[in-house]
Amino acid sequence: MAGVVIVGGGQGGFQAAASLRQEGYEGPVRLVCEEPGLPYQRPPLSKAYLKDGDAARLALRPEAFYATSGIELVHDRARALRREAREVALARGAPLAYDHLILAPGARNARPPLPGIDAPGVLGLRTLADAQALRTALPAAVEAGARAVVIGGGFIGLEFAAVARAAGCAVTVVEAAERLMARAVSPETSARFRARHESLGVELAFGVPAAAILTDAAGRARGVALADGTEILGGLVLLAVGVRPNVELAQEAGLEIADGIAADAGLLTSDPAISALGDACSFPDPRTGARVRLESVQAASDHARTIARRLAGRPEPYAALPWFWSDQADWKLQIAGLPPRGDGPAEVRDLPRGGFAVHRWEGAELVCVETVNAPAEHMAARRLLSAGGVSRAALEAHDGSLARLAKAG
Ligand SMILES: Cc1cc2nc3c(=O)[nH]c(=O)nc-3n(C[C@H](O)[C@H](O)[C@H](O)COP(=O)(O)OP(=O)(O)OC[C@H]3O[C@@H](n4cnc5c(N)ncnc54)[C@H](O)[C@@H]3O)c2cc1C
């Protein structure tokens, strides 16, 4: 028996291996990891780790877990899939045969073709190595009195901006759209985060894309030029303009690609011996049927659990509700559900004990709830949206509180 090979030892790859064992799968499980060390979690890289530098706390499980669970970590890079032979060619080691292959290669940072983008001083934030480089660059920028220029006002850019401000670094965030986190949150939530970041002293530039990295005589980054000619000087430039799914292995092997490795409602690809998960794959959203690709711990982990159950002989379609969080200074943003298709109404509710919730509707259906510093409302939203929805009348009968509605049963 060749067993299961998992390509990518990140959040989803790790979870797939662990869940296979939890579901009672007894065959060999091999996890191919191109990054050094043990599988680790990425969210703290732009949050706690940037502050405390405690890499040991990032590991998803201690080393002993893999030995006791019979999960073999193969530190190598998968370089090709030979589907007919059912094997994965590695960069260094001997090919790995599989009965089933799980593709969990994640995504990589997008790198727009800006002049100067390869200059020293231009950093990204995806891996532990990236975060380590930032932990060196940030205090150096503070020491030199230099500004950090963040290209991209999405979650990672804003989390970094908040940490950099707390460290005493001047920060400008350059966002080509007219508002923050525009792809993921309502205009109401964007506006409140804008005000919060401004109150932290983060400078924000909207509506004009970055056009080039400015460099000094030695070729080091010294700032960012915008398309309208504005120059923002700063010796630390963080590129945070989103990611691209790692589809190349799958694509070269002839698997179907659709903004990610195309998977069906059970996370199976166009080859019945290959599943895909996490940031790298697109799949039909259980609510709408529309093909989506999600970049979240929740999606990667729940995909992994669904695949493991199928391989253990208990298949069921993927039905998990998407949820997400982001920590920016003392604001914890939590999102349950996906944004409505079209511009549905968004209603803001300031909560009596602080924090706020934004209810986003698609017609008569509550589809997404954004909360800040309101964990009870978030948990209630997850419960109610998973259980099939919330009517306006029921919500109004509980003063707009999802927590009270959930409690009332
Ligand atoms: C800084 C940062 C902060 C984040 N914060 C949050 C957050 O607050 N909340 C949230 O929900 N999500 C957050 N995310 C997103 C979340 O971490 C990802 O959605 C999640 O890790 C995706 O899991 P994955 O298994 O698909 O990919 P990854 O966890 O990225 O794992 C993929 C792994 O596959 C490896 N790989 C790729 N190709 C190969 C190959 N050919 N051979 C071998 N190995 C390969 C990669 O090196 C990588 O280690 C954050 C991400 C980052 C970068």
PDBQT file of the ligand as one rigid body, heavy atoms in Angstrom, charges set to zero:
ROOT
HETATM    1  C1  LIG A 501       1.162  36.689   7.686  1.00  0.00    +0.000 C 
HETATM    2  C2  LIG A 501      -0.120  35.934   7.539  1.00  0.00    +0.000 A 
HETATM    3  C3  LIG A 501      -1.162  36.163   8.432  1.00  0.00    +0.000 A 
HETATM    4  C4  LIG A 501      -2.348  35.459   8.311  1.00  0.00    +0.000 A 
HETATM    5  N1  LIG A 501      -3.352  35.703   9.195  1.00  0.00    +0.000 NA
HETATM    6  C5  LIG A 501      -4.508  34.987   9.120  1.00  0.00    +0.000 A 
HETATM    7  C6  LIG A 501      -5.553  35.178  10.067  1.00  0.00    +0.000 A 
HETATM    8  O1  LIG A 501      -5.449  36.025  10.965  1.00  0.00    +0.000 OA
HETATM    9  N2  LIG A 501      -6.665  34.415   9.971  1.00  0.00    +0.000 N 
HETATM   10  C7  LIG A 501      -6.814  33.466   8.986  1.00  0.00    +0.000 A 
HETATM   11  O2  LIG A 501      -7.827  32.764   8.933  1.00  0.00    +0.000 OA
HETATM   12  N3  LIG A 501      -5.826  33.276   8.057  1.00  0.00    +0.000 NA
HETATM   13  C8  LIG A 501      -4.700  34.008   8.110  1.00  0.00    +0.000 A 
HETATM   14  N4  LIG A 501      -3.712  33.820   7.175  1.00  0.00    +0.000 N 
HETATM   15  C9  LIG A 501      -3.965  32.892   6.059  1.00  0.00    +0.000 C 
HETATM   16  C10 LIG A 501      -3.695  31.463   6.454  1.00  0.00    +0.000 C 
HETATM   17  O3  LIG A 501      -2.460  31.344   7.125  1.00  0.00    +0.000 OA
HETATM   18  C11 LIG A 501      -3.709  30.609   5.190  1.00  0.00    +0.000 C 
HETATM   19  O4  LIG A 501      -4.986  30.755   4.587  1.00  0.00    +0.000 OA
HETATM   20  C12 LIG A 501      -3.422  29.150   5.474  1.00  0.00    +0.000 C 
HETATM   21  O5  LIG A 501      -2.129  28.985   5.977  1.00  0.00    +0.000 OA
HETATM   22  C13 LIG A 501      -3.590  28.329   4.198  1.00  0.00    +0.000 C 
HETATM   23  O6  LIG A 501      -3.207  27.010   4.432  1.00  0.00    +0.000 OA
HETATM   24  P1  LIG A 501      -2.631  26.125   3.243  1.00  0.00    +0.000 P 
HETATM   25  O7  LIG A 501      -2.335  24.793   3.851  1.00  0.00    +0.000 OA
HETATM   26  O8  LIG A 501      -3.519  26.210   2.072  1.00  0.00    +0.000 OA
HETATM   27  O9  LIG A 501      -1.285  26.848   2.816  1.00  0.00    +0.000 OA
HETATM   28  P2  LIG A 501       0.077  27.188   3.685  1.00  0.00    +0.000 P 
HETATM   29  O10 LIG A 501      -0.279  27.184   5.118  1.00  0.00    +0.000 OA
HETATM   30  O11 LIG A 501       0.580  28.384   3.055  1.00  0.00    +0.000 OA
HETATM   31  O12 LIG A 501       0.968  25.918   3.385  1.00  0.00    +0.000 OA
HETATM   32  C14 LIG A 501       1.446  25.593   2.107  1.00  0.00    +0.000 C 
HETATM   33  C15 LIG A 501       2.811  24.948   2.267  1.00  0.00    +0.000 C 
HETATM   34  O13 LIG A 501       3.109  24.221   1.086  1.00  0.00    +0.000 OA
HETATM   35  C16 LIG A 501       4.475  24.390   0.797  1.00  0.00    +0.000 C 
HETATM   36  N5  LIG A 501       4.696  24.047  -0.611  1.00  0.00    +0.000 N 
HETATM   37  C17 LIG A 501       4.303  24.720  -1.706  1.00  0.00    +0.000 A 
HETATM   38  N6  LIG A 501       4.689  24.097  -2.834  1.00  0.00    +0.000 NA
HETATM   39  C18 LIG A 501       5.358  22.981  -2.423  1.00  0.00    +0.000 A 
HETATM   40  C19 LIG A 501       6.029  21.946  -3.130  1.00  0.00    +0.000 A 
HETATM   41  N7  LIG A 501       6.058  21.914  -4.462  1.00  0.00    +0.000 N 
HETATM   42  N8  LIG A 501       6.614  20.972  -2.407  1.00  0.00    +0.000 NA
HETATM   43  C20 LIG A 501       6.584  20.989  -1.051  1.00  0.00    +0.000 A 
HETATM   44  N9  LIG A 501       5.977  21.951  -0.338  1.00  0.00    +0.000 NA
HETATM   45  C21 LIG A 501       5.366  22.931  -1.019  1.00  0.00    +0.000 A 
HETATM   46  C22 LIG A 501       4.685  25.853   1.126  1.00  0.00    +0.000 C 
HETATM   47  O14 LIG A 501       6.062  26.160   1.274  1.00  0.00    +0.000 OA
HETATM   48  C23 LIG A 501       3.922  25.958   2.438  1.00  0.00    +0.000 C 
HETATM   49  O15 LIG A 501       4.736  25.614   3.518  1.00  0.00    +0.000 OA
HETATM   50  C24 LIG A 501      -2.513  34.514   7.261  1.00  0.00    +0.000 A 
HETATM   51  C25 LIG A 501      -1.460  34.292   6.353  1.00  0.00    +0.000 A 
HETATM   52  C26 LIG A 501      -0.290  34.998   6.482  1.00  0.00    +0.000 A 
HETATM   53  C27 LIG A 501       0.818  34.770   5.491  1.00  0.00    +0.000 C 
ENDROOT
TORSDOF 0
